[in-house]
Amino acid sequence: MTDLSPRRLAGIGRERFARVLGILPWVLAGLLLGVAVHIVSVFALPRLAPDDARARLSEVATVNRLTTLSGRASVVLPLADPAFETAVCRFDLTSGPLHVRAPVTPHYTAIALYTSTGLAFGAINDRAATRRVLDLFVVTQAQRREITTDEDETAADNLILVSPTTEGFVLIRALAVQPSVAPLVRDQLASQALCEILTPEMAPPTE
C-alpha cells in the first residue's frame, strides 16, 4: 500500500523541487547562449554577407567622388523608391574631412550617411534648410576636435557629422514627382551635388 502520509508527500515535494533546481541552471544557460548567438549573428551578418552594400557600391561608385545612379538605383539598392533620383558617394576619411553638397531640388532632397556595412549614423533633408543648397561635413572624432566654425554647426545647411568609421557611403536622394521631371532632377544632382575630401586650405577653420 502506497504511503501518502503528510511526511511522505512533503518528501516527494522536496525531491521534485530539488530536481527543478538542478535543471534550472541548464535552462538559464541555454537561454543566455541563445541570446548571445542572436546578438553575434545580428552584428556579424552585415560584415559576412557577400553581397552587402559595400560590395554593391564598389562596382559603381568611386571613393570620394559622387556618382549618379540614374536608373541603376534598384539594382544597387534593393527596394529603392523609383520616384527618387539617387546619387551615391563612397568615402574614406583617412586623408581628411569630407564635404558633401546637395542642391535643394523642387520637391524634396535628403542626404543619408552610412558606415561601410550599411548602418545609418546621420540624415538631413531640405525641410530645415535656409539656403538653396545643403552643405555638410563628415569627419572622424579626431578631425572633429580640430574643427570649429562661427556658424550653427547643427543647421541643415552647415552640419558637421562625426562618422563612427573612416569608411562609409553617402546617399543623396531627390524626389521627382512625375517621370517627366526625373531628367531635370537628375541633371541638377549631376551638376550641383558634390562629394570631395577637403584639402587643408579648404577645411573648415580651426581654432
C-alpha positions in Angstrom: 0.0 0.0 0.0 1.4 3.4 -1.0 2.4 5.7 1.8 0.5 9.0 1.3 1.2 10.4 4.7 1.9 14.1 5.0 5.5 13.4 5.8 5.9 11.2 2.6 4.1 13.8 0.5 6.4 16.5 1.8 9.4 14.3 0.9 8.2 13.9 -2.6 7.6 17.6 -3.0 11.2 18.3 -1.8 12.6 15.8 -4.3 10.7 17.4 -7.2 11.8 20.9 -6.1 15.4 19.7 -5.9 15.2 18.3 -9.5 13.7 21.6 -10.8 16.6 23.5 -9.1 19.1 21.1 -10.7 17.6 21.7 -14.2 17.2 25.5 -13.8 20.9 26.4 -14.3 20.9 24.5 -17.6 17.8 26.2 -18.8 19.2 29.6 -18.0 22.5 28.7 -19.7 20.6 27.7 -22.8 18.7 31.0 -22.8 21.8 33.0 -22.4 23.6 31.1 -25.1 20.6 31.7 -27.5 20.7 35.4 -26.8 24.4 35.6 -27.3 24.2 33.8 -30.6 21.4 36.1 -31.8 23.4 39.2 -30.9 26.5 38.0 -32.5 24.7 37.0 -35.7 22.9 40.3 -36.0 26.2 42.2 -35.8 28.2 39.7 -37.9 25.9 39.2 -40.8 26.4 42.6 -42.4 30.1 42.0 -42.4 29.9 38.4 -43.7 27.3 38.9 -46.3 28.9 38.5 -49.7 26.5 41.0 -51.4 26.4 43.8 -48.8 26.0 47.5 -49.5 29.8 48.0 -49.7 30.2 45.3 -52.3 27.4 46.5 -54.5 28.5 50.2 -54.3 32.2 49.3 -55.0 31.1 48.2 -58.5 29.5 51.5 -59.5 31.0 54.3 -57.2 34.5 55.7 -56.9 35.8 56.6 -53.5 35.3 60.3 -52.5 33.5 61.1 -55.8 29.8 61.4 -56.4 28.1 59.0 -58.8 24.6 59.4 -60.0 22.8 56.1 -60.3 20.3 57.2 -63.0 18.2 54.1 -63.3 20.5 51.7 -61.5 19.3 52.5 -58.0 17.0 49.5 -57.8 19.9 47.2 -58.8 22.5 48.7 -56.4 20.0 49.5 -53.6 17.2 46.9 -53.4 13.8 48.3 -52.6 14.8 51.7 -53.8 11.8 54.0 -54.5 11.7 54.6 -58.3 10.3 58.1 -57.7 13.6 59.2 -56.4 16.8 60.1 -58.3 19.8 58.9 -56.4 23.4 59.8 -56.2 26.0 57.9 -54.1 29.4 58.6 -52.7 31.7 56.1 -51.0 34.0 57.9 -48.6 37.3 57.3 -46.9 38.2 59.9 -44.3 41.9 58.9 -44.0 43.1 61.9 -45.9 40.8 64.5 -44.4 37.2 65.6 -43.8 34.6 65.0 -46.4 32.5 67.8 -47.9 29.0 66.8 -49.1 26.8 69.3 -51.0 23.4 68.7 -52.5 21.1 71.2 -54.2 17.6 71.8 -52.9 15.5 70.3 -55.7 12.0 71.4 -56.5 10.2 68.8 -54.3 12.3 67.0 -51.8 16.0 66.4 -51.2 17.6 64.2 -48.5 21.1 63.1 -47.5 21.8 60.0 -45.5 25.1 58.7 -44.2 26.1 55.1 -43.5 29.0 53.1 -42.3 30.6 50.7 -44.9 28.4 47.9 -43.5 25.2 49.9 -44.0 24.5 51.2 -40.5 23.0 54.7 -40.6 24.6 57.4 -38.5 23.1 60.6 -39.9 20.5 62.1 -42.1 19.2 65.5 -43.1 16.6 66.9 -45.6 15.8 70.2 -47.2 12.9 70.9 -44.8 15.3 72.6 -42.4 17.5 74.3 -45.0 17.8 78.0 -45.0 19.6 78.2 -48.4 19.2 76.5 -51.8 21.9 74.0 -51.0 22.6 71.5 -48.3 26.2 71.5 -47.0 27.6 69.1 -44.5 31.0 67.9 -43.4 31.7 64.3 -42.4 34.7 63.9 -40.0 36.3 61.4 -37.7 36.3 62.1 -34.0 40.0 63.2 -34.2 39.2 65.6 -37.1 36.2 67.0 -35.2 38.4 68.1 -32.4 40.4 70.2 -34.8 37.5 72.0 -36.4 35.4 74.9 -35.2 33.0 77.2 -37.1 31.4 80.5 -36.4 28.0 79.3 -37.7 25.5 76.9 -36.2 27.0 73.5 -36.7 23.6 71.7 -36.4 21.9 73.7 -39.1 20.8 71.5 -42.0 22.9 73.5 -44.5 26.1 73.7 -42.3 26.1 70.3 -40.5 29.2 68.6 -39.1 28.7 64.9 -38.5 31.1 62.5 -36.8 31.4 59.2 -38.5 32.0 56.1 -36.3 34.2 54.6 -39.0 36.7 56.1 -41.5 34.9 54.4 -44.4 31.3 54.5 -45.4 28.9 55.9 -48.0 26.5 58.9 -48.6 23.2 58.7 -50.4 21.6 61.8 -51.9 18.0 61.3 -52.9 15.8 63.8 -54.8 12.2 63.3 -55.4 10.8 63.5 -59.0 7.0 63.7 -58.6 6.5 62.8 -62.3 8.6 60.8 -64.7 8.9 63.8 -67.0 10.7 65.7 -64.1 13.2 63.0 -63.5 15.8 64.1 -66.1 15.7 67.6 -64.7 16.3 66.4 -61.2 19.0 64.0 -62.3 20.8 66.8 -64.2 20.5 69.1 -61.1 22.1 66.4 -58.9 24.9 65.7 -61.5 25.8 69.4 -62.0 25.4 70.8 -58.5 26.0 68.0 -56.0 29.5 67.1 -54.9 31.4 64.8 -52.5 35.1 65.6 -52.0 37.8 65.4 -49.4 38.9 68.8 -48.2 42.5 69.8 -48.5 44.0 71.8 -45.6 43.2 75.1 -47.2 39.6 74.1 -47.9 38.9 72.6 -44.5 36.6 74.4 -42.1 38.5 76.9 -39.9 40.4 75.5 -36.9 40.9 77.2 -33.5 
